[in-house]
Amino acid sequence: MQIKLIKNEAPNSASVPYIAEVNMGNDVTHLWRDYRVPVYFNKHKKNNYSAEIAGFQIASETEERVPALMEYLIENLTNVARLPNYAFVARRAQRVYPVYSIENEVMVVTPAGPIFRHVELAKVRQYLTEYLHKTRILGKDGKSDKLHVRGVDPNTLGLRRPVFYLKKRDSADGDPFWAPVFENGAQDGIYAYAANSRRDVAKGVDDVSAVWDLRRIVAEVLVTDKRLTDTNDLRADRIMPNYWKKIAAQLAETGKVLVGGDVLRMPVYTVDGQHVAVERRPNEDRNGLYVGSSLEDLQGRVAKDMVRRGEISTLGALAVEDATVNDLAIVQNAIA
């Protein structure tokens, strides 16, 4: 491993005075073996210089010590000749757990504890969560803390938030499924791990069809794997604002809204030959989509999930009504 500090010539050089060029040589089996890790400077801290690698921090009073500290951290993070692809972050417990992709599995390691492996990231998080709650590392009274998944940038080794999630939560149809979706290293495509493999869709930066293509690819794989009975059981959820704006521009109004009780209202649109219902998330700037082959099919899917979540009491409690101006604002405001 070779680490060299290079002066940053970019406009942000005051806060990021150096870029650490990390050459892993044959130490890891990754496609990327050279990394460019930002080194930050904060004059208000004793240890002015800092860097983050896969969610773990190093800090030093001088820039000269940064490469040695970085090398020590990377050596400890390297597992089975790999650096982490993901990290699970427990905010309240202030813990980070690196996750590695090994052939068709993902693996999470715990300090002086068990190792959990599975073909799906969702299952690994479930196993780790149960263990951490059982050992009282997470949660004061019951499950009051949870693990947030982050991707590790293949260029800077910093953490990335998912741009959206693919989810299936119908408990009547086998195990639930979820997979975070990340932008690739070049940020010209997206990917998710599902059913033994990484599923990639490479598109232009502004080509939102990548969202629909990846959802279809993963859904078809899960149907083949008997994890789904229908591709429309898989939906896109918690879509980040930049992706939501692109998606919203493609949606065509139907003038209809799904209504359940006094609060539940989901405007219905069409896109790519499908009907979609938009679920608002009032407490965060992210939205979700349900997919159906027709308005009636969509209504049944949403109703079943809302009953499962306790939002409505019966399937018949979800009605179709004419949409109001307020119903359509969530999409119109995104496009404006």
N, C-alpha and C positions, 0 to 999 in steps of 0.2 A: 504494500500500500504506500502511495506517495501523496502527500498533502502539501500544497503550496498556496500561500496567500498572494492574491493579485489585487492591486489597487482598483477600486471600482471607479470607472470614468463616467458612469451614468448620472443623471440629475439627482438621484437619491443618495449620492455618495456621503452626505453629511451624516445620515442615519445608518447607511450601509457602506462603510469605508472600504471594506474588503470583500472579495469573493474567494472562498476556499475551493480550489480546484482539487478534487479527490479522484485519484486514479487507483482503482481497485486491482488492476492487472488480472491475474488468475485467481484472486482470492475469493471471487464470487462467480456464480454461473449465470448471472443476469444478462439479459440482452444489453442493458446499459451498465457499463462498468466505470464510466467517468461521470462525475457529478460536480455541480457548481452550487455550493452551499453559501447563502448569504451570511456574512458576519456583521452583526449589528453593534452600534455604539450608542451608549446612553450616559451622558456626562453626569447625571444625577445619581448614578449607582456606583458603589465601591468597585464592583467588578464591571467595568465599563463595557467590555467586549463580550458578546454572547452569540450563540448559534443554536439552532434546533435541528435535530435529526430524528425523524419518525416520532416526534412528540416528546423526545427527551432533550434536556437543555444542558449546555455547558456554558460556563462563565469564567472570565479571567480579568485581572487587573491590567494585563498587558496583552497586546496582540501576538507577541512572540510565543506565548504559551498555548494559544488557540489550537494550532495543529496537533500538538501532543495530546491535549484533552480530547480533541475530536477523534484522533486515532484510537484512543482508549475506548471511547464510547462506541465507535463503529465496530471494533473488534468484539466487544461484548454483545452487540446487537446482531452480529453475523451468526447465523444458525444454519446448519446443513448447507453451507456454502451459499447462503442467500441473505440479503438484507430484507427487511419487512416490506410486504406489499400493502398492508393495512395496519391500523392500530385501533384498539378499543380503548376509549377514554372514559374514565369514571370521574366526573367533575367534582362531586362532593368529596369523594375519597382521595382525590388528586392522585390517581394512579393511571398509568399507561401500560397496556399490554400489547406487545408486538405480535403481528400475525403474518405467517409465511405461506406462500403458495408452493406446494411440492407436488409436481406432476398433476394428478387430478384431485388433490386434496388441499385443504387449508389447515394450518396448524397454529395454535396459540400456546405460548409458554407462560408459565407463572413462576415467579421467584421461589425457588426451593419447594415447588409444588408440582401438581400433575400437569401433563401436556394433553391438550384436547385436539382431536383431529376429526375431520368429516369432509365430505365432498362439497358441502354447502356452507358458506360463511354464516348463514342464519343459525344453523345447528351448532356451530362452534361457539357463537355468542351465547346461545341458550345454555349450553353445557357450562361455559365459564361463568355466566351470571348465577346459575344455580349453585355452583361451587363457592363463589365469592359471598353469596348471601348466607350460605350454610356456615362458612367460616367467619361470618360477621365483618368481613372487609367492606362489603357494601350494605348500606341500610342500617339505620338506628333501630327502628321498630318495623320489622317486615321489609318488604321490597320498596324502600323509599329512595333508592338510587338505581340508575341503570347505566348500561354501557352504550356509548355513542361510537359509531363506526366512522373512521376517517381513512381516506386513501393516502398512500405515501407517494409524493410526486417523484416520478422516475428521473427527474433532472436535478431538483434542488434538495430532495429528501425531506422536504417540509410536508405538513399535513394538508390534505384537501378535504373539503366537505363534499358529500355526494350532490350531484345536480338534481337527482330525483331518485325515487325508489320504485322497484317493481314489486307488487304485493298480490298475494292471494290469501284471504283470511277466512274463507268459508269452511268452518269446522266440519261440516257434513261431507266435505270432499277431500278426505285424507288430511295430511299434515298441512299446517299453514306454511306459506313460503314468502320470503322477502329477500330482495337482493339490492344493495346500494349500487347506483350507476355513477360512474366517474368519467370525466374527460380523459382522453389518453394523453401521452406525454407531449405530443405536438398540438394538442387542443383542437384537432380537426376531426375528431370522432369520439365515440363513447363506448364503454364496455361494462359488462357485469359478469360475475361468475355464477354459473348455474349448471346443475346436472353434469358434474365432472369436468367442466372446461370453462375457459374464459370465452365469452361471446362478444365479438367486436363488430362495430359498424363504423366505417370510416366515411365521412361526408365532408362537404365544405363547411366552413365555420358557421354560416348562416342557414344551413340546410337542415330544417327541423324534421324532415322526413326520417332522420336518423332515430328519433324518438320512437316513431311508429314502427320502423324496421326492427329495432332492437326488441321492442315489446313483442312483436310477432315471432321473431327468432327464438327468444327465450320461451315464449308460450308454447310454440310447436315442440321444442325440446322437452318441456315438462309434460306435454300430452304423451309424447312417445315414451317418456319415463314413468308414465302413469301417475304423475303428480297432479295433473289437471285432467278434467274430462272435456273441457272446451277452451279454446284459446282466449275467448273473451272473459274467462274467469280471472285473467291477469290484468291488473290495472296499474296505471302510473300514479304515484302519490308523492306528496311533499315536493312538488316541482319548484325549483329555485326561480326567483323572479326573472332572471335573464332568459331562461328557457321558457318560462310561462309566457313571456311577451311574444316569443316566436310562435309558440303553439296557438296562442289566442288569435293571432293574425290569420290563421288558417281555418278557424272555426266558423261555420255558417249557422246563422240563427234558425231555429225551428218555430220560435214563438211560443214554446211550451216550457213548463217548469214542473218538476216533481216536488210534491208538497206532502209533508207529514207533520201533523200537529201545528203548534204555533211558531216553531223556530226553524224546522227543517225545510229548506227550499233549495233545489238544485236545478238551475237552468239547463236546458237540453240543446245540444248543437249537433251538427253532422260534420264529419271529416273523413276523407278516404273511404267513403261508402259505409261508414259506421255511425251509429248514434252514440254520443257521449254526454254524460252528466257531470257538471262541474261542482265539486265540493269545496266550499270556502273553508279556510282555517282562520277564524277571526283573531286568534292569539299569535299568529305568526304570518309572515308575508310569503306563504307557500300555499299551493292549491293541489287538489287531486282530481283524477278523472276516472269515472266508471265507463265501461264500454259495452255496447250491445248491438246486435245485428239489426234491431228495429226498436221503435219506441216501446213496444210492449215487452220485448226481451230485456231492454235496459231497465224498465220499471221493475220487472221481477228480480233482476240481479241486485239493484239498489235496495229494494224492499227486504230481501233476504239478509243482506249485510247489516241493514239498519236494525232489524229484529235481533240479530246476533249481538250487536253493540248496545241494545237496549234503548235505541233512539225512538222506536215505535214498538207497539205491542203485538201487532199482527201484520201479515203481508198485505192485507187489504187496507191498511191504514195509510198507505202511500198512494196519493192520487195524482192525476195529471191535470194541470190547469194552464190557462193562458199566462204567459210571462208578463211581468210588469217592467217598467223602465228600470227600477231598482234591481230586479233580478238580472238584467242584462249588463248592468254597470261593471261587474267584475271583469268582463271581457272587453267591453268598450273602453274602460279606463286604461287597460293594459295596452291597447292598440294606439290610443291617443298620444 
